[in-house]
Amino acid sequence: MTMRGLSAFPITPTDAAGSPLPADLRRLILRLRHAGVDSIGVLGSTGGYAYLDADQRRAVLETALDAAGGKVPVIAGVGACAATPRPRWRAMRRMRGLRACCWRRCPILP
């Protein structure tokens, strides 16, 4: 797969307790989609993505895929501060509409 152009990596909006805010994420993804970006990366560049549990990550990814609506490729980050990302990547890669996974070692220390 070749990806070209502008890849946008928005933050994962969370509340004060660190729980993702799906409606806010949806608005971000829709704005990026309508702005004409070539791909959207979630869970892996900025914000507290590395501290989300598996269910939260799945919910974020599902929200992003739904908002992208198949119009913009979605890249899922599988980085974390601790455990190996391989099991997460295997589960995520089967999600319908996901175009790529990106493993990034977490530079943030708890």
Sequence and secondary structure as in RCSB ss.txt:
>XXXX:A:sequence
MTMRGLSAFPITPTDAAGSPLPADLRRLILRLRHAGVDSIGVLGSTGGYAYLDADQRRAVLETALDAAGGKVPVI
AGVGACAATPRPRWRAMRRMRGLRACCWRRCPILP
>XXXX:A:secstr
    S EE     B TTS B HHHHHHHHHHHHHHT SEEEESSSSSSGGG  HHHHHHHHHHHHHHHTTSS EE
EE   SSS SHHHHHHHTTSTTEEEEE        
